[in-house]
Amino acid sequence: MHKVLDRLNKVHAECARTDALAKMRNLIVSARDSDTFNWGYSDRFIPRKSNPNPLHLEFSRDVFLLPDYHVEYDYALGFEDEFQIGRGQIVVSYRLDFSHEFGIAAQPTFYDFPVTVFWEAVGNTWKASAGIRHGEEKRTPYVRPESWTNILAACKLDEFGELATGISADRAHAFIDGMMDIIEAHGPSHRQLKRSAVRG
């Protein structure tokens, strides 16, 4: 059997593992429309219970079954070379994405500062990366807010840079647990998401 096909059962087992964790935390696992994720399948983890002051936060599990060289540019896993990912490579990515508003209220600008923990299934390696600044320029004013860094620090999710770093499976699982804790404590519920969509 081809090594890529050999990993599909293990990918299913990994997704079932985090589905079970979500259920224990009273999180809903909601499939995203296939039109919004071109490389495979994507699920969002959403709290059942509304939070009093939810952050602009999303936690997703993205399964890349047919990645191409656009992935690094469009999704930014943290590879130094965009050609480090391509067909025949299966990736299960857990992304906790915080959107922060910069500028004045009349003309706000939103930038995302995600933390990503991902498993390269065929190579059986775990890695992690984080968005520290928006854009290429090191002197950009759009840097990760300290308040978001402090939330991440409580789960040791503040220690990654923009280039992917190798981590052990045990650490990866602990970080994913921390991501679930954060979305449960600070994420918007389905009802709150619908309200914000109506207002926006």
Buried (B, 14 or more C-beta within 10 A) or exposed (E): EEEBEEBEEBBEEBBEEBBEBBEEBEBBBEEBEEEEBBBBBBBBBBBEEEBEEBBBBBBBBBBBBEBBEEBBEEBBBBBEEBEBBEEEBBBBBBBBBBBBEBEEEEEEEEBBBBBBBBBBBBEEBBBBBBBBBBEEEEEEEBBBBEEBBEBBEEBEBBEBEEEBEEBEEEBBBBBBBBBBBBBBBBBBBBEBBEEEEEEE
